[in-house]
Amino acid sequence: MVTVIAAIADFNRYAASNAPVGRYTSRIEVLACSAASCEIGMFLRTAGVNSMIAGRTLVFFSADGAPLPAAALPMRCRDTGSD
């Protein structure tokens, strides 16, 4: 749980900073969220990356059933409460 909270906090800082998307990612976004789960997608670029991962999406999610503290939710989920 601590790792998920840290990852979401990092995502919130990243989103707030307007930093450029990574060398290998075209975008990162919240796909879905609720009090018990959060999904963040990392969309990989189609060019300049290994062909085995080009154009694919990595999805990170929390789904252990324990509610996430509001401070750990992505900003979008805090505002709306759910997707």
N, C-alpha and C positions, 0 to 999 in steps of 0.2 A: 504494500500500500504506500509506503514512504516513497518508493521509486516512482510510482505513478504520479503521486502528488508533486514530486520534484520535476518530473517531465512536463506536467501540465503547467506548472509555474514557469518553467523555461519557455514553453510555447507562448504563454501570455506575454512574457518579456519580449520574445521575438516578434510577436504580432504588434505589440505597442511600439516597437522601435522602428518600424517601417524599413527594416534591414532588407537588403536584396535577398532573393531566394538563393538557395545553395547552388553549388557547382553542379550537383547531380539532380536537383529537384526543380521542377517548373513551378510548383506551388505547394503550399501546406495549408490545410484547412480543417476546421471542425466538421465532421460528417454527421454526427448525431450526439446527443447528450441528454442525460437525465440524472436524477439524484443517485442512481446506482451504476451508471455506466457512461463512458465517454469514448468516442471514437475520433481519432485524428488521422487524416490521410496525408501521406507524403507522395506526391505524384512525381515520378521520375521522368527526367528529360528523355526525348526520343533520339537525340543526337549527342555525341560526345560522351556517351557512357557505354559500358559493356553491353553487347547485343542481347545477352541473356536477361538483362534487367530493363532495357530500354522501353519506355512507354508503360511500364508497370506501375502499380500503386502498392505502397506499404501501408497497412492500416494498423495503428496502435490503439488498443482498447483496454479498458478496465471492466471487468465483469465478475468480480469475486463476490458480488451480492452485498457488500458493505457500502453504505451511502458515502459519497465523497463529500468532504467538507466544502462549503461554499467557496472558501478561499482557494481551493484546488481546482475549481471548475474553470474552463476557459471563459473569457469575458462574455462571449456570445451566449453561453448557457446561463451565466449569472443574470443577464438581463431578461431572458425570456423564461427561464425555469426549465424548459425542455424544448426538444425539437419536434 
